[in-house]
Every structure is written in C-alpha cells, then in structure tokens.
Amino acid sequence: MCPLYCKPEDIGLASGFLGSAKQICGTIATSIYIAVLHGRVAVNLPRDVSAAALSAGLPGSSLSNFLDAFAIHKSSAIERVPGVTNRIIVAATDASKTAYSQSFRTVFLVSISFGVLSTIAAMLSVSVDDKLDNAIAAKLLGTDASQESINDDQEK
C-alpha cells in the first residue's frame, strides 16, 4: 500500500519502514508467545508429572530427584532414581505431553488476541479503491513501442 500513498521518490523509504515495522512486530509477538509458553510449562509440567509419577507408585522421597532427572531427558539418570519403574516413566511421559499441550493451548489463546487486534485494525483502515486507477508513476524504458518500431523489427 506504500506506493498508493507516497510520493514516487519516497516509496523506497516507506517500503523499508513498513518491512522493518513488520519484523519488529513479529519479533515482539514471538517473544510474547515464548514467554507465555515458558511460563505455562514451568507451572504445568512439574504439577502434572509429579501427580502422574506419584499416582503410578513413585515414593514421595524420590520425587525431587525424579523431576530433576526427567527434566534433563536422560534415561540413565531417570533409571537411577530409587523406586522408578517403567510404569512410572510411561505415566510421567504421558503427563508431560498433556502439560505441553495445555501450555500450547494458552499460547493459542494469546494468538487470538492478536487476531482480534488485526481484524479491528483492518476494519478501521482507509479504503484504497479510489487509488486503484491503473495510473503508472514511471514507465520502464522500451515499453512504449509504437506500431512503426514493431514493423521495423519484423523487417530486419
């Protein structure tokens, strides 16, 4: 839309500014998504994995060690925790998947707010229909060929 509202000599500057603004807004949105995801994972993961591991039979005294080992994703460290069985590992793994899906759900809900803001901005934007008139700000060299020059080329 920059070419529709700018003087021809300012189109490059306006397009560059528009591209930079898009990059900055995208970076801010990504930072918000990552912050929300990390915040929700920090709450959901320990809560859900702890509950699943304890209900699968993990002794309460081993819970802290199990969570530390589970966080680094090393099977050798998990198996060294006292009282750990395959049933506990499977339950904790399933609980971690649930915790991540709940965390991503929150990120998706946050993205809805960006969608609503974008929709409102689109509804408030000015119509450009009056600017779409096939006017050419600058013609390319050699595009204004007359019938005579076409005939000359065919004779050669």
C-alpha positions as CSV (number, residue, x, y, z in Angstrom):
1,M,0.0,0.0,0.0
2,C,3.0,2.3,0.3
3,P,3.0,3.2,-3.4
4,L,-0.6,4.3,-3.2
5,Y,0.0,7.0,-0.6
6,C,3.6,8.1,-1.0
7,K,5.3,10.3,-3.5
8,P,7.3,8.3,-6.0
9,E,10.6,9.4,-4.5
10,D,9.6,8.2,-1.0
11,I,8.3,4.7,-2.0
12,G,11.6,3.0,-1.2
13,L,11.8,4.6,2.2
14,A,8.2,3.9,3.1
15,S,8.6,0.3,1.9
16,G,11.7,-0.2,4.0
17,F,10.0,1.3,7.1
18,L,7.0,-1.0,6.5
19,G,9.2,-4.0,6.3
20,S,11.1,-3.0,9.4
21,A,7.8,-2.5,11.3
22,K,6.6,-5.9,10.3
23,Q,9.8,-7.5,11.5
24,I,9.7,-5.7,14.8
25,C,6.0,-6.6,15.4
26,G,6.8,-10.2,14.5
27,T,9.7,-10.3,16.9
28,I,7.6,-8.8,19.7
29,A,4.8,-11.3,19.1
30,T,7.2,-14.2,19.1
31,S,8.8,-13.0,22.3
32,I,5.3,-12.9,23.9
33,Y,4.5,-16.4,22.7
34,I,7.8,-17.8,24.0
35,A,7.3,-16.1,27.4
36,V,3.8,-17.4,27.8
37,L,4.8,-20.9,26.7
38,H,7.8,-21.0,29.2
39,G,5.6,-19.6,32.0
40,R,2.9,-22.2,31.5
41,V,5.3,-25.1,31.1
42,A,7.0,-24.0,34.3
43,V,3.7,-24.4,36.1
44,N,2.0,-27.3,34.2
45,L,5.0,-29.7,33.8
46,P,6.1,-30.2,37.4
47,R,2.5,-30.3,38.6
48,D,1.3,-32.8,36.1
49,V,4.4,-35.0,36.1
50,S,4.5,-35.1,39.9
51,A,0.9,-36.1,40.2
52,A,1.3,-38.8,37.5
53,A,4.5,-40.2,38.9
54,L,3.2,-40.3,42.5
55,S,-0.1,-42.0,41.4
56,A,1.9,-44.6,39.4
57,G,3.8,-45.6,42.6
58,L,6.8,-43.3,42.9
59,P,7.8,-42.8,46.5
60,G,7.4,-39.2,47.7
61,S,11.0,-39.2,48.8
62,S,12.2,-39.7,45.2
63,L,10.0,-37.1,43.6
64,S,12.6,-34.3,43.6
65,N,15.3,-36.5,42.1
66,F,12.9,-37.9,39.6
67,L,11.8,-34.4,38.4
68,D,15.4,-33.3,38.1
69,A,16.3,-36.4,36.1
70,F,13.1,-36.2,34.0
71,A,13.9,-32.5,33.1
72,I,17.2,-33.4,31.5
73,H,15.7,-36.2,29.4
74,K,18.4,-38.8,30.2
75,S,17.0,-42.3,30.6
76,S,20.1,-43.4,32.6
77,A,19.5,-40.6,35.1
78,I,15.8,-41.4,35.4
79,E,16.5,-45.2,36.0
80,R,19.0,-44.4,38.8
81,V,16.2,-42.7,40.9
82,P,15.2,-45.0,43.7
83,G,11.7,-46.6,43.2
84,V,11.4,-45.8,39.5
85,T,9.6,-48.4,37.2
86,N,8.7,-48.4,33.6
87,R,5.1,-47.7,34.6
88,I,6.2,-44.5,36.4
89,I,8.2,-43.4,33.4
90,V,5.3,-44.0,31.0
91,A,2.9,-42.2,33.2
92,A,5.3,-39.2,33.6
93,T,5.9,-39.1,29.8
94,D,2.2,-39.0,29.1
95,A,1.7,-36.3,31.8
96,S,4.4,-34.2,30.2
97,K,2.7,-34.4,26.8
98,T,-0.5,-33.3,28.4
99,A,1.3,-30.5,30.2
100,Y,2.8,-29.2,27.0
101,S,-0.5,-29.4,25.1
102,Q,-2.1,-27.4,27.9
103,S,0.7,-24.9,27.7
104,F,0.4,-24.5,23.9
105,R,-3.4,-24.1,24.3
106,T,-2.6,-20.9,26.3
107,V,-0.3,-19.7,23.6
108,F,-3.1,-20.3,21.0
109,L,-5.5,-18.3,23.2
110,V,-3.0,-15.4,23.3
111,S,-2.7,-15.5,19.5
112,I,-6.5,-15.0,19.3
113,S,-6.0,-11.5,20.9
114,F,-3.5,-10.6,18.1
115,G,-6.1,-11.8,15.5
116,V,-8.8,-9.7,17.1
117,L,-6.5,-6.6,17.1
118,S,-5.6,-7.3,13.4
119,T,-9.3,-7.6,12.5
120,I,-10.1,-4.3,14.2
121,A,-7.2,-2.6,12.5
122,A,-8.3,-3.9,9.1
123,M,-11.9,-2.7,9.7
124,L,-10.6,0.8,10.7
125,S,-8.2,1.1,7.7
126,V,-9.0,3.5,4.9
127,S,-10.3,2.2,1.6
128,V,-7.8,2.4,-1.2
129,D,-10.3,1.7,-4.0
130,D,-10.0,5.3,-5.2
131,K,-6.3,4.9,-5.7
132,L,-6.6,1.8,-7.9
133,D,-6.9,3.6,-11.2
134,N,-4.2,2.0,-13.4
135,A,-2.1,5.1,-13.3
136,I,1.6,4.5,-13.8
137,A,4.0,6.6,-11.8
138,A,7.0,5.8,-14.1
139,K,7.2,3.8,-17.3
140,L,10.1,1.4,-18.0
141,L,12.4,2.2,-20.8
142,G,11.5,0.5,-24.1
143,T,7.9,-0.3,-23.1
144,D,6.4,2.4,-25.2
145,A,6.7,0.6,-28.5
146,S,4.8,2.1,-31.4
147,Q,3.5,0.0,-34.3
148,E,6.2,1.5,-36.6
149,S,9.0,0.2,-34.4
150,I,7.4,-3.2,-34.3
151,N,7.2,-3.3,-38.1
152,D,10.8,-2.2,-38.4
153,D,11.9,-5.0,-36.1
154,Q,9.9,-7.5,-38.2
155,E,11.6,-6.3,-41.5
156,K,15.1,-6.9,-40.1
